[in-house]
């Protein structure tokens, strides 16, 4: 009798855990933190946090997550964002701060629902003209990069509220141009200008 009771308890316990796992898979607020977990049901993945994972490349498994809304790959060693990033058309938040990025692919412009783009502390030298296609972008953080200038297309970002450019060496002329180009309702944060370029 005790044995049957024990079996019944184990069965119920396992059933509850299975139900809990199934609930997690369909929970749009659940944050996935491993590639293995992501691969199980990519269509049900809405949020991913793989920061501080010592990644040296962009995990290709992420591109199968067509409903992805939030992606955090900060504090890794990623040097390139593949053009496939353009598949993630539902993305609203992308954080890739503290990596080794030098350039952004032009396909970034397809992320028209993106509201937050965090690229702090990389080695980015230039931005593609397609950055101006991010029509929903509200916060763009670029501090501590190697930017030489900003493309004119940045002036099309009419929903921009914060543009963070501190730690980038711009001349007086460049700062004046950026200030004139960016929508007036946006707060632009820049370090004191230099005449070193």
JOPE-V700162 format. One record per residue. N is the residue number from 0. RES is the residue in one letter. SS is DSSP state (helix for helix, strand for strand, loop for the rest). NEAR is the number of other C-alpha atoms within 8 Angstrom. D_FIRST is the distance of its C-alpha to the first C-alpha in whole Angstrom. Layout:
n=N res=RES ss=SS near=NEAR d_first=D_FIRST
n=N res=RES ss=SS near=NEAR d_first=D_FIRST
//
This chain:
n=0 res=X ss=loop near=4 d_first=0
n=1 res=X ss=helix near=5 d_first=4
n=2 res=X ss=helix near=6 d_first=5
n=3 res=X ss=helix near=7 d_first=5
n=4 res=X ss=helix near=8 d_first=6
n=5 res=X ss=helix near=8 d_first=9
n=6 res=X ss=helix near=8 d_first=10
n=7 res=X ss=helix near=8 d_first=11
n=8 res=X ss=helix near=8 d_first=12
n=9 res=X ss=helix near=8 d_first=14
n=10 res=X ss=helix near=8 d_first=15
n=11 res=X ss=helix near=8 d_first=17
n=12 res=X ss=helix near=8 d_first=18
n=13 res=X ss=helix near=8 d_first=20
n=14 res=X ss=helix near=8 d_first=21
n=15 res=X ss=helix near=8 d_first=23
n=16 res=X ss=helix near=8 d_first=24
n=17 res=X ss=helix near=8 d_first=26
n=18 res=X ss=helix near=8 d_first=27
n=19 res=X ss=helix near=8 d_first=29
n=20 res=X ss=helix near=8 d_first=30
n=21 res=X ss=helix near=8 d_first=32
n=22 res=X ss=helix near=8 d_first=33
n=23 res=X ss=helix near=8 d_first=35
n=24 res=X ss=helix near=10 d_first=36
n=25 res=X ss=loop near=7 d_first=38
n=26 res=X ss=loop near=8 d_first=39
n=27 res=X ss=loop near=8 d_first=43
n=28 res=X ss=loop near=6 d_first=43
n=29 res=X ss=loop near=9 d_first=40
n=30 res=X ss=strand near=8 d_first=42
n=31 res=X ss=strand near=10 d_first=42
n=32 res=X ss=loop near=8 d_first=42
n=33 res=X ss=loop near=7 d_first=42
n=34 res=X ss=helix near=8 d_first=43
n=35 res=X ss=helix near=6 d_first=40
n=36 res=X ss=helix near=9 d_first=39
n=37 res=X ss=helix near=12 d_first=42
n=38 res=X ss=helix near=8 d_first=42
n=39 res=X ss=helix near=6 d_first=38
n=40 res=X ss=loop near=9 d_first=40
n=41 res=X ss=helix near=11 d_first=44
n=42 res=X ss=helix near=8 d_first=44
n=43 res=X ss=helix near=11 d_first=42
n=44 res=X ss=loop near=14 d_first=44
n=45 res=X ss=loop near=13 d_first=46
n=46 res=X ss=strand near=13 d_first=46
n=47 res=X ss=strand near=12 d_first=46
n=48 res=X ss=strand near=10 d_first=47
n=49 res=X ss=loop near=10 d_first=48
n=50 res=X ss=loop near=9 d_first=50
n=51 res=X ss=loop near=9 d_first=50
n=52 res=X ss=loop near=7 d_first=49
n=53 res=X ss=loop near=7 d_first=52
n=54 res=X ss=loop near=9 d_first=52
n=55 res=X ss=loop near=8 d_first=56
n=56 res=X ss=loop near=8 d_first=56
n=57 res=X ss=loop near=9 d_first=55
n=58 res=X ss=loop near=6 d_first=51
n=59 res=X ss=helix near=6 d_first=52
n=60 res=X ss=helix near=9 d_first=48
n=61 res=X ss=helix near=8 d_first=49
n=62 res=X ss=helix near=10 d_first=52
n=63 res=X ss=helix near=8 d_first=49
n=64 res=X ss=loop near=13 d_first=48
n=65 res=X ss=loop near=11 d_first=50
n=66 res=X ss=loop near=11 d_first=49
n=67 res=X ss=loop near=13 d_first=49
n=68 res=X ss=loop near=10 d_first=51
n=69 res=X ss=strand near=11 d_first=51
n=70 res=X ss=strand near=12 d_first=51
n=71 res=X ss=strand near=12 d_first=52
n=72 res=X ss=loop near=13 d_first=53
n=73 res=X ss=loop near=12 d_first=55
n=74 res=X ss=loop near=12 d_first=55
n=75 res=X ss=loop near=13 d_first=55
n=76 res=X ss=loop near=11 d_first=58
n=77 res=X ss=loop near=12 d_first=58
n=78 res=X ss=loop near=10 d_first=62
n=79 res=X ss=loop near=11 d_first=62
n=80 res=X ss=loop near=10 d_first=60
n=81 res=X ss=loop near=7 d_first=60
n=82 res=X ss=helix near=9 d_first=62
n=83 res=X ss=helix near=8 d_first=59
n=84 res=X ss=helix near=10 d_first=58
n=85 res=X ss=helix near=11 d_first=60
n=86 res=X ss=helix near=8 d_first=57
n=87 res=X ss=loop near=13 d_first=55
n=88 res=X ss=loop near=10 d_first=57
n=89 res=X ss=loop near=11 d_first=54
n=90 res=X ss=loop near=14 d_first=55
n=91 res=X ss=loop near=11 d_first=56
n=92 res=X ss=strand near=12 d_first=55
n=93 res=X ss=strand near=13 d_first=56
n=94 res=X ss=strand near=12 d_first=56
n=95 res=X ss=loop near=12 d_first=57
n=96 res=X ss=loop near=12 d_first=59
n=97 res=X ss=loop near=12 d_first=60
n=98 res=X ss=loop near=13 d_first=60
n=99 res=X ss=loop near=10 d_first=63
n=100 res=X ss=loop near=12 d_first=64
n=101 res=X ss=loop near=11 d_first=67
n=102 res=X ss=loop near=9 d_first=68
n=103 res=X ss=loop near=12 d_first=66
n=104 res=X ss=loop near=9 d_first=66
n=105 res=X ss=helix near=10 d_first=68
n=106 res=X ss=helix near=11 d_first=64
n=107 res=X ss=helix near=12 d_first=63
n=108 res=X ss=helix near=12 d_first=66
n=109 res=X ss=helix near=10 d_first=63
n=110 res=X ss=loop near=14 d_first=61
n=111 res=X ss=loop near=11 d_first=62
n=112 res=X ss=loop near=12 d_first=59
n=113 res=X ss=loop near=15 d_first=59
n=114 res=X ss=loop near=10 d_first=60
n=115 res=X ss=strand near=12 d_first=59
n=116 res=X ss=strand near=12 d_first=61
n=117 res=X ss=strand near=12 d_first=60
n=118 res=X ss=loop near=13 d_first=62
n=119 res=X ss=loop near=12 d_first=63
n=120 res=X ss=loop near=11 d_first=64
n=121 res=X ss=loop near=14 d_first=65
n=122 res=X ss=loop near=10 d_first=68
n=123 res=X ss=loop near=12 d_first=69
n=124 res=X ss=loop near=10 d_first=72
n=125 res=X ss=loop near=12 d_first=73
n=126 res=X ss=loop near=10 d_first=71
n=127 res=X ss=loop near=9 d_first=71
n=128 res=X ss=helix near=10 d_first=73
n=129 res=X ss=helix near=11 d_first=70
n=130 res=X ss=helix near=12 d_first=69
n=131 res=X ss=helix near=12 d_first=71
n=132 res=X ss=helix near=10 d_first=68
n=133 res=X ss=loop near=14 d_first=66
n=134 res=X ss=loop near=12 d_first=67
n=135 res=X ss=loop near=11 d_first=64
n=136 res=X ss=loop near=15 d_first=64
n=137 res=X ss=loop near=10 d_first=64
n=138 res=X ss=strand near=12 d_first=63
n=139 res=X ss=strand near=13 d_first=65
n=140 res=X ss=strand near=12 d_first=64
n=141 res=X ss=loop near=13 d_first=67
n=142 res=X ss=loop near=12 d_first=68
n=143 res=X ss=loop near=12 d_first=68
n=144 res=X ss=loop near=13 d_first=69
n=145 res=X ss=loop near=10 d_first=72
n=146 res=X ss=loop near=10 d_first=74
n=147 res=X ss=loop near=7 d_first=77
n=148 res=X ss=loop near=7 d_first=77
n=149 res=X ss=loop near=9 d_first=76
n=150 res=X ss=loop near=8 d_first=76
n=151 res=X ss=helix near=7 d_first=78
n=152 res=X ss=helix near=10 d_first=75
n=153 res=X ss=helix near=12 d_first=73
n=154 res=X ss=helix near=10 d_first=76
n=155 res=X ss=helix near=10 d_first=74
n=156 res=X ss=loop near=15 d_first=71
n=157 res=X ss=loop near=7 d_first=71
n=158 res=X ss=loop near=8 d_first=68
n=159 res=X ss=loop near=14 d_first=68
n=160 res=X ss=loop near=9 d_first=67
n=161 res=X ss=strand near=12 d_first=67
n=162 res=X ss=strand near=13 d_first=69
n=163 res=X ss=strand near=11 d_first=68
n=164 res=X ss=loop near=13 d_first=71
n=165 res=X ss=loop near=10 d_first=71
n=166 res=X ss=loop near=9 d_first=72
n=167 res=X ss=loop near=12 d_first=74
n=168 res=X ss=loop near=9 d_first=77
n=169 res=X ss=loop near=13 d_first=79
n=170 res=X ss=loop near=11 d_first=83
n=171 res=X ss=helix near=9 d_first=85
n=172 res=X ss=helix near=7 d_first=86
n=173 res=X ss=helix near=9 d_first=82
n=174 res=X ss=helix near=10 d_first=81
n=175 res=X ss=helix near=8 d_first=83
n=176 res=X ss=helix near=8 d_first=82
n=177 res=X ss=helix near=9 d_first=79
n=178 res=X ss=helix near=8 d_first=79
n=179 res=X ss=helix near=7 d_first=81
n=180 res=X ss=helix near=9 d_first=79
n=181 res=X ss=loop near=11 d_first=76
n=182 res=X ss=loop near=11 d_first=75
n=183 res=X ss=loop near=5 d_first=76
n=184 res=X ss=loop near=6 d_first=73
n=185 res=X ss=loop near=10 d_first=72
n=186 res=X ss=strand near=8 d_first=71
n=187 res=X ss=strand near=9 d_first=73
n=188 res=X ss=strand near=9 d_first=72
n=189 res=X ss=loop near=10 d_first=74
n=190 res=X ss=loop near=9 d_first=76
n=191 res=X ss=loop near=4 d_first=79
n=192 res=X ss=loop near=10 d_first=81
n=193 res=X ss=loop near=9 d_first=83
n=194 res=X ss=loop near=7 d_first=86
n=195 res=X ss=loop near=5 d_first=84
n=196 res=X ss=loop near=5 d_first=84
//
